Amino acid sequence: MALFPPNATPLERQSLYAAHCQTLTSSLTAPGARDHHLLTSLSSKTSFTVPSPLDGHPIPVIRYTHLPSSPTTTPTLKTIILYLHGGGLHVGTATTEELSILHMLTASSPSLEQAIEIYSPSYRLLPHHPAVTALSDCAAVLSHLLTTQPPSTNTKLILAGSSSGGQLAALLSQLPDIAPRLAGVLLRGPVTSDAFSGVSTYVPAQFHKWHTSALEPSFRNSLLGVMNRAMPRDGLARMPLEAGGEVLRGLPRTWMQMCTNDALYSDGVCYAIALEEAGVEVRGGV
């Protein structure tokens, strides 16, 4: 059964996708279900808004917190993660990847002395808002975190994103003065180029021999085939892979997750190569 009816409007698709993800998360974390144990790492789930510098729009943000289980333990370390959801910049909300966030809370909480906070914003989406607005919304939330909880010897900030959220996270990490304030970047199946609009035009020449998955039919699956954009780069000035070495040098260490049966596979591989060539520490997994 298709997730979206053929004639669904963009807003209907966004609503249907959010409801589907919420239902899936609820079913997998219900008592007795496979992932119910993940809820033990969630100390609190709260929400707030950050005003957009563009127009004052209140950007919704969900904060997921893990605190030491002992009430007498005061955390001496804090890890803050800004997590940007995927969805091709067309669907997704702060809670559509909640299951991944709960997994991250659980995996990141080995110490009773460490507090973990994961922030997930509902940035505005295409086609009703341009991609530059999505990027601006995410930058506003990042700026809020850097202002209210600045990194220190006891607090580290990690920027994370999945798919198109990985694209936004990579672009944010490349902004001037941001890289030195990040402890790391986590990219999950990131979009780093607009190869779908033409490898020869939108992928730097040095990566052509490695960028094979976007238009190769064997990489397509039921979730992601050929990505059709209304305009190249969705109107953004550039994609992460188009950044030169002068921008990439000095970026924080980066962990990348790539899926081999994924049209975006080459986007991740080529960006990892670009980072390594710029002297950035890169680790990855498939």
N, C-alpha and C positions, 0 to 999 in steps of 0.2 A: 504494500500500500504506500503510495506517495505521501510524503510529509505535507506537501503543498498542493492544493487544487490547481489545475492548469491556469485558471483565470484569477488566481489570488492576487490582490494588490500588494505593493511593497509593505504597507503597514500591516496587512493581514498576514503576510509571510513572517514579519518580525514577531507578531503576537503568537502565531502558531508555533514558531520555532522556540520562543521563550517558554511557552506552556509545555511543549514536548520535553525540553531539557529539564524543567522543574519536575515533571512527572517521573522521568527516568531517575533523577537524583533521589526523589522521595522513595521510589520503589527499591532502589539499591541500598539505601541507608535505613530502611525500616527495620524494626526488631526482627532478628533472625535472618535478615538478608545478608548478602555477601559483604557489603561495605559498612554495616552498622557500626563496626568497631571504630571507624574513622571519626565518629562523633565524639569519642572520648578525648580527642585532642582539641576539640573546639570548646574554649572557655567562654567565649561570648561572640555574638554576631550583632553588630550595630550598624546604623546608617547615618549619613550626613550628606551635605552638599557642598560643592566648591563653586563659586561664581566664575563664569567664563569671562576672560578679559575682552572677548570680542563683543558680547552683547549682554552680559550679566546673567545669562541662562544658568540656572542652578544645575550643576552636573552631579547626578546621584553617585554616591560611592558607598560600597559595603565594606566594612572592616571586620575581618575574621581574626580572632585573637586566641593564642595558646599561652597560658600562664602555668607556672609550676603548680603541680597538684597539691603540694603542701602549703597551707595558708601562712605558715611561718617562714617560708622561703621567699626572700626578696631577690628577684632576678638581677644578676650582675651583667648580663649580656642581652642585647635586643637585636633581632634581625627583622627588618622591615622589607616587605616585598610589594612592589607595585605590579599587579598582574593585569595584563590587557587581553581581553577575550578575543577569539577569532570569529569568523563569520563572513569573510570577504568584504568587510566594511558595510555589509547590507543587513545582516542580522546579528543578534547577540545582545545580551545585557550583562549587568554586573553579576548575575547569578547563574547564567547559562553554563558556566564551566565550574560550578561550585564543587563538583565531584573531584576535579583536578586540584582545586584549592585545598580541599580536605586532605587529599593524598599528600600535598606539599606540607601542610601543617604537621601531619603525622611523621613524615620522613625528616622534617627539619627540627623535630623536638626531642632529641635524645637526652638533653641535659635538664635536670631540675632547676638549674640556675639560669636558663635561657628563656626569654620571652620571644614569641614569634607573632608578628602582625602582618596580615596580607590584606592589601587594599585593592578592590576591584571596582573600577568605574563603569558607568553606563555612558560611554561617549556617544555623540550623535552620529547617525548613520546615513549612508546613501540610500535612495537618491534624493531625499528631501533636504539633505545637508551635504555640502561638498566634503571631499576627503580632507581638505585643509582644516575644516572645522573639527573633524574627528581627531586629527593630530593636535590641534590647539587645545581641545578638551583634555586630552591625556597629558599634555605639557602643563596645563593649569593644575591638574591633580599632583603631578610630580613636583611642581614648584611649591604647592601647599605642603607636601611632605618634607621637602628640603627646608622649608621655613619653620614648620612646627616641630619637626623631629630631625634636626640636622645630624648628619653622620658624625661619629666621634670614635674614640678608641673603644667605647662600649656599645656603640650602635652602628650597624652597617645596613646599607640600603642596596637592594638588588632589584633590577628592572627585568621583568619577565613578560613574555607574550607568546601567544599561540597563533600560528598561521598569519592572518592579516594583523592580529595583535602583535605577532613577532615583528612584522614589518614596522608597526608604529613604535615598538620598543627599540628596534635597531635605529630608527631615525632619531628618536629622542636621545639615545646614547651618543649620537654623533653631533649633537648640538654643542656649541662652544660653552666651556666651563661646566658641562655636566659630567663628563667622563671622570675627572678627578674626584668627584663626590660619590661615585658608585663603587661598591665592593665587587660587583659582577653583573653580568647580563645572562639571562636564560632565554633561549629561543627554541620554540617547539614547532617544527615544521614551518619555518618562517617563509613569508613572501619577501623576497629581496630584489626582484627584478620585475619588469613587465615583458617577460619573454613571450607571453601569449599574444602580444601585439606585434611580435617580430623579433627573433633573436638577433638578427643582424643589426637592427636599429636600436634596440633597447637593452641589450646585454653588451658590456664592454668587450672589445675584440679579443682580449687576452683570455676570456673565459668561454669563447665559442666552442672550443673542442670538448669542454667538460659539460656544457649545458645541453643535455640531450633529452630531458624528461618532459618538457612543457608540451611539445607538439608530437611526441612519440606515442602512438596509440597503445602500446603495451603498458604504459604507466597509468593509463586512465582507469578509474574505478567508478563505482556507483555514487560515491560521495563527491568526487571532483574530476570533472572532465576538462574540456577546454574552457578557460575563463574568458568570458566576453565582457570587455570593459566598454562603457559608453564613450570614454575618451582615454587615450594613452596615459598610463600612470595614474588613472583616476583624477587627473588634473594636478597632481603633485609636481613640484619642481623636479624631483628626481626620486629614484628608489635607492634603498641602502647599498646595493651592489655597485651603484654608479659613483659612490663616494671615492675620491682619490686617496692615495696613500697618506697624503698630508692630513686628511680628516681621520683616517683609521688609526694612524699611529697614536699611541697613548690611550686608546680605548681600554676599558677594564677587561679582565679575563672573561671569557665567554664560554658557556656550555651550550651545545646545540644538540637537539634531538631531531633526527630525520627518519622518514619512513620510506623504505625502498619501493613500495607499491603506491607511489604518490607522484602526481605530476609536478609537485613542488620540490621533489627530491633534489634536483640540480640547483635550485635556488639556495638551498642550505649548503650543499657541497661547495658551490662557487664562493659563497660568502665566507665560509670557513677558510678557504684557500686565500681569499683576499686579506682576511684578518691575519693569518699566519705570515703572509708575505710582508705585512706591515709591522710584524714583530709582536702581535697580540697573542697572549696565551689562549689556546683554544682546546677544549675537550668536547667529545661528542659521543653519541650513541645512536643506534638504529633499532 
